[in-house]
Amino acid sequence: MKKIKCKVCGTRFVGTKEALYLATEKTAVLTALTTPAKAFECFDCPKCGCQNAVNVRMAAVMDSGDEEDEADG
């Protein structure tokens, strides 16, 4: 298992699936209406409690099925 190093206190810890949570970036109201907020996968340091963002979470793309209809027709 890969260890995460806290960006504040330097403590190394293992990020477990149970401790993982998503945090979103706050944006201005006008920006929020036109673009989705960035989501980050985060863990809290067990020693100092600081939030450590380890990955940017991309939005899921939903398959509409339109490609199949075009290929059949």
N, C-alpha and C positions, 0 to 999 in steps of 0.2 A: 504494500500500500504506500502511495506517495504521501509524504508529509507536507503540510502547509506551514510556511513561516509567517508569523504575525508581522505585519508591516510597522507596527508600533513598538512592541516590546522585544521582538525577535524570537519568541518562543516557538518551537516546532511542535506541531500536533497533527494527528490524523483526523481528517474530515470524514465523518461518518454520514451515511445516507440520511439517518434520522436527524442530524444536526443541520443539514442543508436547507436553506430557505431562499426565496426569491425576494429581491428588493428592486423597486423601480426608481428611476431618476425623476425628480420633480422638474417640471418645465413650466414656462409661461403659459398662460391660458390660451393665447393665440396659437402658440406652437402646438399645444396639446390637441387642438382641434384638427390640425392638418397632418401631424406625424405621430406615430405611436411612441410611447415612452420607452426608453431602454430598460431592459430588465437584466439584473445581475444575479448570478448564483453566489451566495455568501455563506460564510461560517463565522461564528463569534469565537474569539480567542478564549480558551478556558482559563488563562491566567489573568489577563487584563480586561477582557470583555469587549474589546474593540471589534468592529465589523471588518471582515476581510473579504473583499469581492475577488473571486477567483476566475470568473468567466462571464462573458456577456452572453445572455440568453437571447437567441433569435426567435422571432415570431414564427409560429407554425403556418405552413401554407396548406390551404384546404384544396383538395382535388375536386373540381366541379364536374368532371366527367365529360366536358365539352370536346376534348380531344378525341374520344372514342366516337362520338356522333359524327364528327367531321371525316374521320377515316372510313366509316361505314357508308356514308352518303356520297 
